[in-house]
Amino acid sequence: MYDIIIIGAGAAGMTSALYALRNGKKVLVLEGESLGGQIATSPRLENFPSIKQISGEQFADNLFEQITALGAEVEIEKVTGIEKNGKIFTVNTEYNKFEGKSVIIAAGVKHKHLDNGRPDLVGKGIYYCAICDGAFYKGQEVAVIGDANSALQYSLLLAGYCKKVYVYTLFDKFFGDASLIKALRAKENIEVRPETMVVGFKGENELTAIEYKDKNGNLHTHELPAVFIAIGQIPDNKAFSNLVDLDKDGYIIADETCKTKTEGLFVAGDCRTKAVRQVSTACADGAVAATNCSIYLESLAD
């Protein structure tokens, strides 16, 4: 029996574990994919207080080492649902069942895919993580689709070793940090193609070209071997809908207390309703959720 079961090992989940462990709780962290969540795929983290610059992977590794040194148990298992019987939660995974007195959902978000994204070409020229796959295209020309921080970071990373990077944006401006935009504009091997819409992908067993429309609606073909898509994220909270309320976009409804409608069930990070989704706010959620969860656990002893 665990005091707290945490679903997700991103910044919010691991910070939840950190605070719970420091409160003397027995903690299990379940992660369905890879440790670190979204931040682990970021080439540079430059807006976290007290850290001038660090890779997202290193940041996530540091957090993981910190919580395991304090005694966190971590299992790589995808959660398929949560049940509550009396005051005990059962967290179901694809292979096991785990019982706990409380649960913190920190499931994060997933990459948003284009409607015409050709799933058969994902990993064969279409990618959603430049830090994972960009190095395969060293010395070649590639494209990035997107206009916010992830797209800006991907473009700068790729420009470091690719011959040229084309950035396709739906509007005529970026929606990211001014420092990233300035850095991108300064790169001679980055070409921005604003007010464009990518409408198709060509290739049988691998990507050979993308099709896009310009602002006048004219159709063009751009031959290249790889495109990196960074158009935002979406939550995946359906497995928890029996115990939480979801908004129209699928985010778990909770305020700054990180409490859900179910007593003993908390939520932290990008998967909840909130105005700002940054690694710093994910960590803040983790601290709040774990603290309020610990207070809840103390109330059970009364």
N, C-alpha and C positions, 0 to 999 in steps of 0.2 A: 504494500500500500504506500503510495507516494503522497506527500503533502500537496505538491503542485506538479501537474503535468503541463508542459509548455509545448504547444504545437507550432513549430517553426524555429529554425536556427539562423535567422537573420539578425540584424542589429537589434530589433525590438525583442525578439525571443531570447537572445543570449544576454541582453541587458536585464530582462526579467529574471533570468536564471541567476545572474550575478547578485541582484538585490535579494532574491529569495534565499539564496545560499548564505548570504551574509546575515540574514535573519534566522538562520539555523534550520531552514526547511530542507526536507528531502525532495530532490528535484529530478524529474525525468524530462529530457528534451527530445521531441520526435521531429525528424526532418525527412520529408518525402523525396527531396532531390539532392541539392548540394549545399554544404555548409556555407553560411555567410549571406545567403539570399542575394538580392539585387546588387548590394554594395560590393560584393566580391568580384563582380564583373566590371567594376569601374576602374579605368586605368589610373585615375588620380582623384584623391579626396583632398580638397583644399579649403573646405568651409566648416571643418569641425573645430570647435574651440580648443586652443592650446596646441594644435597640430598644424604646422605650416603646410606640409604636404606628406601624403602617404598613399600607397596604392590601396584600392579597396580590398584586394586579396589579403594584404598584410594586416589591414585593420581588422578584418574578419578573423584571421589567424590569431591575432593578439587576444581578441575576445574569447575565442574558443579555448586557447591555452589558459586564460584567466579562470573560466568557469570550470574547466575540468580539473584544474589544480585545487579548486575549492570543493570538488566532489560531485559535480554534476554528472549524471548518467545520460549518455547520448545514444540514440538509436536511429539508424537510417531506415525509416519505415513510413510509408504514406498513410496518413489518417483518412479513414473512410467514413467516420461518423462518431458522434458523441451521444451517450445516453446518461440519464440521471435517475437513480433509484434512491429515494430518500435523500440522504445527504452525500451519497457516494456517486462519483462520476465513473463511467466506463468509457474509455477511449478505444475505439476499434481501429485497427490497421489492417492492411491486406493479409497479415500473417498472425497477428496476436491481438490480445485484449489487455489493456492496462487499467488498473483502478487507482483513483486518486480522490483526495478530499476536495480538490479545486482544480480548475483548468484555466490556463491563459492561452487564448488563440492569438498567435502572431504569425499568421500564414502568409503575410505579404501579398504581393501581386505578381502577375505574370506578364510577359511581353505581349503587347497587342499585335495581332497579325493583320495584314491587309486582307480584304475580302477576296482579292484576286491573287493571293500570295503564292499560288502553286506549291502546295505542301509536298508534292513529289520532288521538288527541287531544293527543299530545305536541307542544308548540309552539302549541297551540290552546286553552290553558287549563290544561294539565298541564305543569309545568316541573320541572327538576331543578337549576336554578341561579337563585337569586333576584337575584344581582348582575347577571346577564346580562339577565333579563327582567322583574324586578320593577317597574321604572320605567314599564312600559306600563300599570300598574294604579294609578297615582297618584290618590288621592282615592277609591278604591274599597275594598270589603271583600274580603279574600283569606284563604286558609287555608294553614297549614304542617302537614305531617305529619312527626313525628319527635320524639325526646326527648334528643338528644345535642348536642354543640357546634355542628355545622353547622346543626341546626334552630334552636338558640338564636340564632346569629348571623343567620340568615336572618330570623327573626322580628323582631329588633331593627332590622335594616336596613329591612325593609318597614314597620315601625311609624313610621319617619321620614317617610314620604310617603303611606302608605295610611290610609284612614279608620279601618279596624279590621283586626286580624289575629287569627284564631282558630288556636290551636295544638292539634292533636289528638295525644294521646299514648296509647300502649297501656297504660302503667302509671300509677301515681299520683304519680310523681316523675320528675325529670330526671336524666340521667346525664352532665352536663357540668360545666364550671368553675363554682365557686361565684359568682364575680364576674359571669358571664353570667346565671346564674339570678337573682341579686339585681337586676340591671339589667332583666331581663324582667319580674319581679314588680312593678317600680316603674312600668312603662308602663301608663297608664290605657287605652290603646287596644289592648292585647293581652289576649285572653281565652283562658285555658287550659281545654281540655276533656279531662280525664284519663280513663283507663280506657275509652277508646273504640277502636273498630276500624272503619276506613274499608273498606267492603265493595263499593262500586260508584261509578261515575261516569256522569252523565247528560249527554246532548248528542249532536247529530248531527255538525255541522261544527265546533262549538266547545263547550267545557264550559259547562254551565248549572247543575249541582248535583252534590254528592257525597252518597252514602248511607253512613251509619255506624250501628253498633250501640253502645248504651251498656252499662254494666257489668251491667245486668240483661237484656241481650239484646234490648232493644226497638230497632226499626229507625226511623231518622229520616232526613229529607232536609234538606240545607242548601244553599240556592240561593246561588251565588257564581260569579264569572267566572274565578277562577284558584286553583290549588292548587300549592304548592311542596313537593316530596317530598324529604326528607332523612333516609333510613333506613339510611345506611351505604354501604359500598363493597365491591366484590368484585374479585379479580384476574382477569387475562386472560392466562394464561401458556401456553396450549395450544401455541402456535407454537414454544415452546422445549422441549417435553417430551421430545424426542429426546436432549437433552444435559443435562437437569437432572431432579432428582426433585421431584415435587410432593406436598404433603400432601393430606389429604382435602378441604380447602377450595380447593385450587388454588394455594396459595402455594409459591414456590420454597424448597426446604429448604436453609437455610444458617445458620451461626452468626455470631457477632460478627466473624469474619474476613472475611465476605462471599464466601467461596469456595464454588463449587458442586462437584459431583462431577467435572466436566470441567476438566482442567488448562487454565488460561488464560481460563476463563469465570467471571466474578464477577457478583454481584447486589447491588443497593443499593436501599434505600427500602421503601415500603409493599408491594411485590410479594413480599417474602421473609417467611419465618416469623420473627415477632418479637412481643414482648409489648406494646410501646408504638409507636404510629404517630402521630408528630407531625412538624412541619416540622424541628424541631431534630434529631430522631433520623434523619430522612431525610438531612439534611446531614451528620450524623456518619457514616452509612453511606457516603455519597459519598466522604468523606475516606478512610475505611478501605479501601474497594474500590479507589480509584485508587492509594493508596499500595501496597497489596499487589499490585495489577496491575503497577505500575512495578517492584517487586521481581522479579516473575515475568519481566518483559521483560528485565531485566538478566541473569537466569539463562540466557536463551536465547543471550546473547552469549558465555557461557563455553564 
